[in-house]
């Protein structure tokens, strides 16, 4: 029998819904990050990030079915993602991860990926 995916191990869809919702609660009031989300409502961005993370961690492949290959760096090129934006993103994500009450191993696994992804999105060092 195959071992469960990380997605399943940490609670599946419900966990990712909570994670992403908490993250965007912080982004909504962030003066640096909020302008990177052109929609009036953050709902579409919330859905996209949730679907991406679910797929990445072994859940449904809805993201690719609806949007194609993730191409994260390309999708972020129109925005100025500097170290300040990265650090703000990580601060909101850390607060969101902390609401999940994951095991230490699961927390470290998720956080390691999120940090690597955030650092990879930096596309400028300009203010």
C-alpha positions in Angstrom: 0.0 0.0 0.0 1.5 3.4 -0.9 2.3 5.7 1.9 0.1 8.8 2.3 1.2 12.1 0.7 2.4 15.0 2.8 -0.9 16.6 1.7 -2.8 13.7 3.4 -0.5 13.5 6.4 -1.2 17.1 7.5 -4.9 17.1 7.0 -5.5 17.6 3.3 -7.7 20.3 1.8 -8.8 21.7 5.2 -5.3 22.4 6.2 -4.4 24.2 3.0 -7.6 26.2 3.1 -6.7 27.4 6.6 -3.1 28.1 5.7 -3.8 30.1 2.7 -6.7 32.0 4.2 -4.6 33.0 7.2 -1.8 34.1 4.9 -4.0 36.4 2.8 -5.5 37.9 6.0 -2.0 39.3 6.5 -1.4 40.2 2.9 -4.7 42.2 2.8 -3.3 44.9 5.0 0.3 44.8 3.8 1.3 48.0 1.9 4.1 46.3 0.0 2.4 43.0 -0.9 -1.3 44.0 -1.5 -0.5 45.9 -4.7 0.8 42.7 -6.2 -2.7 41.3 -6.3 -4.7 43.2 -8.9 -8.1 41.7 -8.1 -10.4 43.8 -5.9 -11.0 40.6 -3.9 -8.1 38.4 -2.8 -10.3 35.3 -3.3 -8.9 34.4 -6.7 -5.3 34.7 -5.5 -6.2 32.6 -2.5 -7.7 29.9 -4.7 -4.6 29.9 -6.9 -2.1 29.6 -4.1 -4.2 26.9 -2.3 -4.5 24.8 -5.5 -0.8 25.2 -6.2 0.2 24.1 -2.7 -2.2 21.2 -2.7 -0.8 19.9 -6.0 2.8 20.4 -4.9 2.3 18.4 -1.7 0.4 15.5 -3.4 -3.2 16.6 -3.4 -5.5 17.2 -6.4 -3.9 18.4 -9.6 -6.5 21.1 -10.1 -3.9 23.9 -10.4 -2.3 22.4 -13.5 -5.7 21.4 -15.0 -6.9 25.0 -14.7 -3.7 27.0 -15.2 -1.1 24.8 -16.8 2.5 24.5 -15.6 3.1 26.6 -12.4 6.0 28.6 -13.9 6.3 30.4 -10.6 9.2 32.7 -11.6 7.6 33.7 -14.8 4.2 34.5 -13.2 6.0 36.7 -10.6 8.1 38.7 -13.1 5.6 41.5 -13.6 6.0 42.3 -9.9 8.9 43.8 -8.1 9.8 41.0 -5.7 12.7 42.4 -3.7 14.1 41.1 -0.4 11.6 43.3 1.6 8.7 41.8 -0.3 10.1 38.3 0.2 10.5 38.9 4.0 7.0 40.3 4.3 5.7 37.3 2.4 7.6 35.0 4.7 6.4 36.8 7.8 2.7 36.4 6.8 3.3 32.8 5.8 5.1 32.0 9.1 2.1 33.4 11.0 -0.2 31.3 8.9 1.8 28.1 9.4 1.9 28.7 13.1 -2.0 28.5 13.2 -1.9 25.0 11.9 -0.4 23.2 14.9 1.6 20.8 12.8 4.0 18.3 14.2 7.6 19.6 14.4 8.7 17.5 11.4 5.7 18.6 9.2 6.2 22.2 10.2 9.9 22.1 9.3 9.2 20.3 6.0 6.5 22.8 4.9 8.6 25.8 6.2 11.7 24.7 4.4 9.8 24.6 1.1 8.1 28.0 1.7 11.4 29.6 2.4 13.2 28.2 -0.6 10.2 29.2 -2.8 10.2 32.8 -1.4 13.9 33.2 -2.0 13.6 31.9 -5.5 10.9 34.5 -6.4 13.2 37.5 -5.7 13.7 39.2 -9.1 15.2 42.5 -8.1 17.3 44.1 -5.3 15.9 47.6 -6.0 13.7 49.3 -3.4 
